[in-house]
């Protein structure tokens, strides 16, 4: 039996079993109540069973046993290894973890623990990324580094498939195209066993896709998406051992480019927005296309097209000679993806001005910036004041640094100190007019802050600091209010100290 005949036979067996098992698993999900109930972030409107991954798993496992037991093309290159079996035990671990989450929701950290545990089993079993090589050059990893990179590889692919599984048929379709390109690449480099496993996976997923495509009657669920991501990660390592994880390891990375790109940016986006990195949201790339007005079906077909184009590029990578051309192709692809998601508004939280503002805030709080250190120097002078007049003079110098135009300090039982910028005589007139009306008109463009000075220890009211700024002459800086609060905390103990003298 030729290799092509074997591939076709295995594909048909896996496809047939998947077409049989999927309706059975769907009925099982309904009977046990493993349903995906619509919520605000869901696209579907009716409860749908979410354990479809079990059908894919059964189809893949049974077809694999049939192939090993009955087809000589498969049994000949297959050699049983108890160590390698640990990798497939890991597949069962992530499947069971996902299925449990489909029935009873698990804590995100628990799911992460089982994902790492499954990846660790694969690593112990010999599925290791021991280095990255391109031709005769590359990097060899020591054991600890190899473990870290291998676990990251598994986590990346597992969660990439899981995060993209948000529309009917999207994750399953992308996995099908990825498996197909891995069949071609494995066959081209003579890795027959890897090609057989990937064609079995392709058939199992395509059979499931008949019921999962829009409008879906069953979902992969976390069990299915975890299993598919893990299996692609495992098989791609096994198929790349002879190539030392070089260009061939980039093929699944490229074919899964869209979900991997999304899985990398999603935790970054959530972190910047102050959310938990595990918090589910509607900020994924496919949601962005939905927001543009495209239907769910059109978005899925669009992503199929993008994935097919990436798969064609992956095949070209195998045949193209020359690292310079390869690097150029990858650079153009990366730039294109960045421009696309930026156009969609996906990178609005990663804009340079926001990072720069965040960096300014960090340096200001940490006291690294020159202006912050100068302001701190004035606070020290306030602490050194020997009387209220000196305290007020130092306070005024601090307020000048914040570009206020007028200020007054009313201390209970003492006099009131006032200051007005020499260049802002009109501010005083506006202040007097507004004081008569007990309010400010927005057209005046004045900002007035009345800050009570209350001792935090005994809640004693010590007085009030009034600040006025003409917003027409300059905007409030990001650090202004923070420094005003810092000045308030400096004034309170010193006013109490000087009052007692």
C-alpha positions as CSV (number, residue, x, y, z in Angstrom):
1,X,0.0,0.0,0.0
2,X,1.5,3.3,-1.0
3,X,1.8,6.3,1.3
4,X,-0.9,8.3,-0.5
5,X,-3.3,5.4,-0.4
6,X,-2.7,4.9,3.4
7,X,-3.2,8.6,4.0
8,X,-6.5,8.6,2.1
9,X,-7.7,5.4,4.0
10,X,-6.9,6.8,7.4
11,X,-8.6,10.1,6.5
12,X,-11.8,8.3,5.5
13,X,-11.8,6.1,8.6
14,X,-11.3,9.1,11.0
15,X,-13.9,11.1,9.0
16,X,-16.5,8.4,9.2
17,X,-16.0,7.7,12.9
18,X,-16.3,11.4,13.6
19,X,-19.5,11.7,11.6
20,X,-20.9,8.8,13.7
21,X,-19.6,9.8,17.2
22,X,-20.4,13.6,17.0
23,X,-24.3,13.1,17.1
24,X,-23.9,10.6,19.9
25,X,-21.7,12.9,21.9
26,X,-24.2,15.7,21.3
27,X,-27.0,13.7,22.8
28,X,-24.7,12.8,25.7
29,X,-24.0,16.5,26.3
30,X,-27.7,17.3,26.3
31,X,-28.5,14.4,28.7
32,X,-25.8,15.3,31.2
33,X,-26.4,19.1,30.9
34,X,-23.0,20.0,29.5
35,X,-24.5,23.0,27.7
36,X,-23.0,26.4,26.7
37,X,-25.7,28.8,27.9
38,X,-25.8,32.2,26.0
39,X,-24.4,35.2,27.9
40,X,-23.6,38.7,26.9
41,X,-20.2,37.8,25.3
42,X,-21.7,34.7,23.5
43,X,-22.7,34.9,19.8
44,X,-25.3,32.0,19.9
45,X,-28.8,32.5,21.3
46,X,-29.7,29.0,22.5
47,X,-28.0,26.5,24.8
48,X,-25.7,24.1,22.8
49,X,-23.8,21.1,24.0
50,X,-20.1,21.9,24.5
51,X,-18.4,18.5,24.8
52,X,-17.7,17.9,21.0
53,X,-14.1,17.5,21.7
54,X,-14.9,14.0,23.1
55,X,-16.0,12.9,19.6
56,X,-12.8,14.2,18.0
57,X,-10.7,12.4,20.7
58,X,-12.5,9.1,20.2
59,X,-12.2,9.3,16.4
60,X,-8.5,10.1,16.6
61,X,-7.7,7.4,19.2
62,X,-9.7,4.6,17.6
63,X,-8.4,5.4,14.1
64,X,-4.8,5.4,15.4
65,X,-5.2,2.0,17.0
66,X,-6.8,0.6,13.8
67,X,-3.9,2.0,11.8
68,X,-1.2,0.6,14.1
69,X,-2.9,-2.8,14.4
70,X,-4.0,-3.4,10.8
71,X,-2.1,-1.2,8.4
72,X,1.5,-2.2,7.8
73,X,2.5,1.2,6.5
74,X,1.7,2.6,9.9
75,X,2.8,-0.3,12.2
76,X,6.2,-0.6,10.5
77,X,7.5,2.9,11.4
78,X,5.6,2.9,14.7
79,X,7.7,1.7,17.7
80,X,6.0,1.4,21.1
81,X,7.8,3.5,23.8
82,X,6.6,3.8,27.3
83,X,8.2,7.2,27.5
84,X,6.5,8.5,24.5
85,X,3.2,7.2,25.9
86,X,3.5,9.9,28.6
87,X,2.9,12.5,25.9
88,X,-0.4,10.9,25.0
89,X,-1.3,10.5,28.7
90,X,-0.8,14.3,28.8
91,X,-3.4,14.6,26.0
92,X,-5.8,12.7,28.2
93,X,-5.0,15.0,31.1
94,X,-5.8,18.2,29.2
95,X,-8.9,16.6,27.7
96,X,-10.3,15.6,31.1
97,X,-9.4,19.0,32.6
98,X,-11.3,20.7,29.7
99,X,-14.3,18.3,30.0
100,X,-14.5,18.9,33.7
101,X,-14.5,22.6,33.0
102,X,-17.3,22.1,30.5
103,X,-19.4,20.4,33.2
104,X,-18.2,22.3,36.2
105,X,-16.3,25.5,35.7
106,X,-12.7,25.4,37.0
107,X,-10.6,28.1,38.4
108,X,-8.2,29.5,35.7
109,X,-5.2,28.7,37.8
110,X,-6.3,25.1,38.2
111,X,-6.6,24.8,34.4
112,X,-3.2,26.3,34.0
113,X,-1.8,23.8,36.5
114,X,-3.1,20.9,34.5
115,X,-1.9,22.3,31.2
116,X,1.6,22.6,32.7
117,X,1.3,19.1,34.2
118,X,0.4,17.7,30.8
119,X,3.2,19.5,29.1
120,X,5.6,18.2,31.7
121,X,4.5,14.6,31.0
122,X,5.3,15.2,27.3
123,X,8.7,16.6,28.2
124,X,9.5,13.6,30.4
125,X,8.4,11.4,27.6
126,X,10.9,12.9,25.2
127,X,8.9,15.6,23.4
128,X,11.4,18.4,24.0
129,X,12.5,21.5,22.2
130,X,16.2,21.1,22.8
131,X,17.3,23.9,20.5
132,X,16.5,26.1,17.5
133,X,18.5,25.5,14.4
134,X,18.5,27.0,10.9
135,X,21.0,25.1,8.8
136,X,24.3,24.8,10.7
137,X,23.6,27.8,13.0
138,X,21.3,28.0,16.0
139,X,21.0,27.7,19.8
140,X,21.2,24.7,22.0
141,X,19.2,24.8,25.2
142,X,20.3,23.4,28.5
143,X,17.8,21.2,30.3
144,X,16.0,23.9,32.3
145,X,15.7,26.2,29.3
146,X,14.5,23.3,27.2
147,X,11.8,22.5,29.7
148,X,10.7,26.2,29.9
149,X,10.5,26.6,26.1
150,X,8.7,23.2,25.7
151,X,6.1,24.1,28.3
152,X,5.6,27.5,26.7
153,X,5.1,25.9,23.3
154,X,2.4,23.7,24.7
155,X,0.7,26.5,26.6
156,X,0.8,28.8,23.6
157,X,-0.9,26.3,21.2
158,X,-3.4,25.0,23.8
159,X,-4.6,28.5,24.6
160,X,-4.4,29.8,21.1
161,X,-7.0,27.2,20.0
162,X,-9.1,27.8,23.1
163,X,-9.2,31.6,22.6
164,X,-10.1,31.4,18.9
165,X,-13.0,29.0,19.6
166,X,-15.5,31.8,19.8
167,X,-17.5,31.4,16.6
168,X,-19.2,28.4,15.0
169,X,-16.6,26.3,13.2
170,X,-13.7,28.8,13.6
171,X,-11.3,26.8,15.8
172,X,-12.1,23.4,14.1
173,X,-11.7,24.8,10.6
174,X,-8.3,26.4,11.5
175,X,-7.1,23.1,13.0
176,X,-8.2,21.3,9.9
177,X,-6.2,23.5,7.6
178,X,-3.2,23.4,10.0
179,X,-3.4,19.6,10.1
180,X,-3.6,19.4,6.3
181,X,-0.5,21.5,5.8
182,X,1.4,19.4,8.4
183,X,0.4,16.3,6.4
184,X,2.0,17.8,3.3
185,X,5.1,19.1,5.1
186,X,5.6,15.8,7.0
187,X,5.2,13.8,3.8
188,X,7.7,16.1,1.9
189,X,10.4,15.5,4.5
190,X,9.7,11.7,4.8
191,X,8.2,11.7,8.2
192,X,5.5,9.2,7.4
193,X,4.3,8.4,10.9
194,X,3.8,12.1,11.6
195,X,1.9,12.5,8.4
196,X,-0.4,9.6,9.3
197,X,-1.2,11.1,12.7
198,X,-1.9,14.5,11.2
199,X,-4.2,13.1,8.5
200,X,-6.1,11.2,11.2
201,X,-6.5,14.4,13.1
202,X,-7.6,16.2,9.9
203,X,-10.3,13.6,9.3
204,X,-11.6,13.6,12.9
205,X,-11.9,17.4,12.9
206,X,-13.5,17.6,9.5
207,X,-16.2,15.1,10.5
208,X,-16.9,17.2,13.6
209,X,-16.9,20.4,11.6
210,X,-20.1,19.2,9.7
211,X,-22.0,19.7,13.0
212,X,-19.9,22.6,14.3
213,X,-20.1,24.9,11.3
214,X,-22.6,27.8,11.4
215,X,-25.3,27.2,12.6
216,X,-23.6,24.9,15.1
217,X,-25.4,22.2,16.9
218,X,-22.4,21.2,19.1
219,X,-19.3,23.0,20.3
220,X,-15.7,21.8,20.9
221,X,-15.7,23.1,24.5
222,X,-12.6,23.5,26.5
223,X,-12.0,19.8,26.4
224,X,-11.8,19.8,22.6
225,X,-9.8,23.0,22.2
226,X,-7.3,21.9,24.9
227,X,-6.9,18.5,23.3
228,X,-6.4,19.9,19.7
229,X,-3.9,22.5,20.8
230,X,-2.0,20.0,22.9
231,X,-2.0,17.3,20.1
232,X,-0.7,19.8,17.5
233,X,2.1,20.9,19.8
234,X,3.0,17.3,20.6
235,X,2.9,16.0,17.0
236,X,4.8,19.0,15.6
237,X,7.7,18.3,18.1
238,X,7.8,14.6,17.3
239,X,7.8,15.4,13.6
240,X,10.6,17.9,13.9
241,X,13.1,15.9,16.0
242,X,15.4,15.2,13.0
243,X,15.3,18.8,11.9
244,X,16.2,20.0,15.4
245,X,13.2,22.3,15.7
246,X,14.2,24.5,12.8
247,X,12.1,25.8,9.9
248,X,9.7,22.9,10.2
249,X,8.7,23.9,13.7
250,X,7.6,27.3,12.3
251,X,5.0,25.6,10.1
252,X,2.3,25.1,12.7
253,X,3.3,28.4,14.2
254,X,2.6,30.1,10.9
255,X,-0.5,28.1,10.0
256,X,-2.0,29.0,13.4
257,X,-0.8,32.6,13.1
258,X,-4.2,34.2,13.7
259,X,-5.1,32.4,17.0
260,X,-1.4,32.5,18.2
261,X,-1.3,36.3,17.6
262,X,-4.6,36.7,19.5
263,X,-3.4,34.5,22.4
264,X,-0.3,36.6,22.8
265,X,-2.0,40.0,22.7
266,X,-5.1,39.1,24.8
267,X,-3.4,38.8,28.2
268,X,-1.4,42.0,27.4
269,X,-4.6,43.8,26.5
270,X,-6.3,42.7,29.7
271,X,-3.2,43.6,31.8
272,X,-3.1,47.1,30.4
273,X,-6.8,47.6,31.1
274,X,-6.4,46.5,34.7
275,X,-8.3,43.2,34.2
276,X,-7.4,39.7,35.1
277,X,-5.4,38.1,32.3
278,X,-7.8,35.1,32.5
279,X,-10.9,37.2,32.3
280,X,-13.1,36.3,29.3
281,X,-14.1,39.3,27.2
282,X,-15.2,40.3,23.7
283,X,-12.0,41.9,22.6
284,X,-10.6,39.1,20.5
285,X,-9.8,39.6,16.8
286,X,-12.9,37.7,15.6
287,X,-15.0,40.0,17.8
288,X,-13.5,43.0,16.1
289,X,-14.6,41.8,12.7
290,X,-18.1,41.2,14.1
291,X,-18.1,44.8,15.3
292,X,-17.5,45.9,11.8
293,X,-20.9,44.5,10.8
294,X,-19.8,41.1,9.3
295,X,-21.9,38.1,10.1
296,X,-20.5,35.2,12.1
297,X,-20.4,33.0,9.0
298,X,-18.5,35.7,6.9
299,X,-16.0,36.2,9.7
300,X,-15.3,32.5,9.9
301,X,-14.9,32.2,6.1
302,X,-12.6,35.2,6.1
303,X,-10.4,33.5,8.8
304,X,-10.4,30.3,6.7
305,X,-9.1,32.3,3.8
306,X,-6.4,33.9,5.9
307,X,-5.4,30.5,7.3
308,X,-5.3,28.9,3.9
309,X,-3.0,31.7,2.7
310,X,-0.7,31.2,5.7
311,X,-0.7,27.4,5.0
312,X,0.4,28.1,1.4
313,X,3.1,30.3,2.7
314,X,4.2,27.6,5.1
315,X,4.5,25.1,2.2
316,X,6.6,27.7,0.3
317,X,8.9,27.8,3.4
318,X,9.7,24.2,2.9
319,X,10.6,24.6,-0.7
320,X,12.3,28.0,-0.7
321,X,16.0,28.0,-0.3
322,X,17.7,31.0,1.4
323,X,17.2,32.3,4.9
324,X,17.2,35.9,3.7
325,X,14.1,35.3,1.6
326,X,12.5,33.4,4.4
327,X,13.2,36.2,6.9
328,X,11.8,38.7,4.5
329,X,8.6,36.7,4.1
330,X,8.1,36.4,7.9
331,X,8.8,40.1,8.4
332,X,6.3,41.2,5.8
333,X,3.7,38.8,7.3
334,X,4.3,40.2,10.8
335,X,4.0,43.8,9.7
336,X,0.9,43.0,7.7
337,X,-0.8,41.4,10.7
338,X,0.2,44.3,13.0
339,X,-1.3,46.8,10.5
340,X,-4.5,44.8,10.2
341,X,-5.2,44.5,13.9
342,X,-4.2,48.1,14.4
343,X,-6.7,49.1,11.7
344,X,-9.3,47.2,13.7
345,X,-8.5,49.1,16.8
346,X,-7.1,46.0,18.5
347,X,-3.9,47.7,19.5
348,X,-5.4,50.9,20.8
349,X,-4.3,49.9,24.3
350,X,-0.7,49.5,23.1
351,X,-0.3,52.9,21.5
352,X,3.0,54.7,22.0
353,X,1.4,57.7,23.7
354,X,-0.3,55.5,26.3
355,X,3.0,53.6,27.0
356,X,4.8,56.9,27.2
357,X,2.2,58.3,29.6
358,X,2.4,55.2,31.7
359,X,6.2,55.5,31.8
360,X,6.0,59.1,32.8
361,X,3.6,58.2,35.7
362,X,6.0,55.4,36.8
363,X,9.0,57.7,36.8
364,X,7.1,60.4,38.6
365,X,5.9,58.1,41.3
366,X,9.3,56.6,41.7
367,X,10.9,60.0,42.0
368,X,13.1,59.4,38.9
369,X,12.0,62.4,36.9
370,X,13.9,65.7,37.4
371,X,10.6,67.7,38.0
372,X,9.5,65.2,40.6
373,X,12.8,65.5,42.5
374,X,12.6,69.3,42.3
375,X,9.1,69.2,43.8
376,X,10.3,66.8,46.5
377,X,13.0,69.4,47.3
378,X,10.3,72.0,47.9
379,X,8.4,69.6,50.2
380,X,11.6,69.2,52.2
381,X,11.8,73.0,52.5
382,X,8.2,73.1,53.8
383,X,9.2,70.6,56.4
384,X,12.1,72.9,57.5
385,X,9.8,76.0,57.9
386,X,10.3,77.8,61.3
387,X,7.1,79.8,61.1
388,X,3.9,80.0,59.1
389,X,5.2,82.8,56.8
390,X,8.2,80.6,55.8
391,X,5.9,77.6,55.3
392,X,3.7,79.7,53.0
393,X,6.6,81.0,51.0
394,X,7.9,77.5,50.3
395,X,4.4,76.3,49.5
396,X,4.0,79.1,46.9
397,X,7.3,78.0,45.3
398,X,5.9,74.4,45.1
399,X,2.6,75.7,43.5
400,X,4.6,77.7,40.9
401,X,6.2,74.5,39.8
402,X,2.6,73.1,39.2
403,X,1.7,76.3,37.2
404,X,-1.1,77.4,39.5
405,X,-2.2,81.1,39.1
406,X,-3.6,81.9,42.5
407,X,-3.7,80.3,45.9
408,X,-4.8,81.0,49.5
409,X,-4.1,79.2,52.8
410,X,-6.7,79.6,55.5
411,X,-5.5,78.3,58.9
412,X,-8.0,77.9,61.6
413,X,-7.4,80.4,64.4
414,X,-4.7,82.2,62.3
415,X,-4.6,84.6,59.4
416,X,-5.1,83.8,55.7
417,X,-2.2,83.9,53.4
418,X,-2.8,84.7,49.7
419,X,-0.7,84.5,46.5
420,X,-1.4,85.6,43.0
421,X,0.9,85.2,39.9
422,X,2.1,88.6,38.7
423,X,1.2,87.6,35.1
424,X,-2.3,86.7,36.0
425,X,-4.0,89.8,37.3
426,X,-7.1,89.0,35.4
427,X,-7.5,85.7,37.4
428,X,-8.0,87.7,40.6
429,X,-10.8,89.7,38.9
430,X,-12.5,86.6,37.7
431,X,-12.1,85.0,41.1
432,X,-13.7,88.0,42.9
433,X,-16.6,88.0,40.4
434,X,-17.1,84.3,40.8
435,X,-16.9,84.5,44.6
436,X,-19.8,87.0,44.6
437,X,-21.9,84.4,42.7
438,X,-20.7,81.5,44.8
439,X,-20.0,79.6,41.6
440,X,-17.9,79.6,38.5
441,X,-19.1,79.9,34.9
442,X,-17.5,77.2,32.7
443,X,-16.7,79.9,30.1
444,X,-14.2,81.5,32.6
445,X,-11.9,78.5,32.0
446,X,-10.9,78.5,35.7
447,X,-10.3,75.4,37.8
448,X,-10.7,75.9,41.5
449,X,-9.6,73.3,44.1
450,X,-10.7,73.7,47.8
451,X,-8.7,71.2,49.8
452,X,-9.5,70.7,53.5
453,X,-6.5,70.2,55.7
454,X,-7.6,67.6,58.3
455,X,-5.3,65.7,60.5
456,X,-5.7,62.0,59.9
457,X,-4.9,61.0,63.5
458,X,-7.6,62.9,65.3
459,X,-9.6,64.3,62.4
460,X,-8.8,67.9,63.6
461,X,-9.7,70.5,61.0
462,X,-6.6,72.7,60.6
463,X,-7.7,74.9,57.7
464,X,-8.2,74.9,53.9
465,X,-5.9,75.3,50.9
466,X,-7.6,77.0,47.8
467,X,-5.9,76.7,44.4
468,X,-6.9,78.3,41.1
469,X,-5.6,77.6,37.6
470,X,-6.5,79.3,34.3
471,X,-7.0,76.3,31.9
472,X,-6.9,78.6,28.9
473,X,-3.2,79.3,29.5
474,X,-2.2,75.6,30.1
475,X,-3.7,72.2,30.7
476,X,-3.5,70.3,33.9
477,X,-0.5,67.9,33.7
478,X,-1.0,64.2,34.5
479,X,1.0,64.5,37.7
480,X,-0.6,67.7,39.0
481,X,-3.3,66.2,41.2
482,X,-0.9,63.6,42.5
483,X,1.6,66.3,43.6
484,X,-1.2,68.4,45.1
485,X,-2.2,65.5,47.3
486,X,1.5,65.0,48.2
487,X,1.7,68.7,49.2
488,X,-1.5,68.4,51.3
489,X,0.0,65.5,53.2
490,X,3.2,67.6,53.8
491,X,1.3,70.7,55.0
492,X,-0.9,69.0,57.6
493,X,1.7,67.8,60.1
494,X,3.8,71.0,59.6
495,X,0.8,73.3,60.2
496,X,0.0,71.4,63.4
497,X,3.6,71.6,64.5
498,X,3.8,75.4,63.9
499,X,0.5,76.1,65.6
500,X,1.7,74.4,68.7
501,X,4.8,76.6,68.9
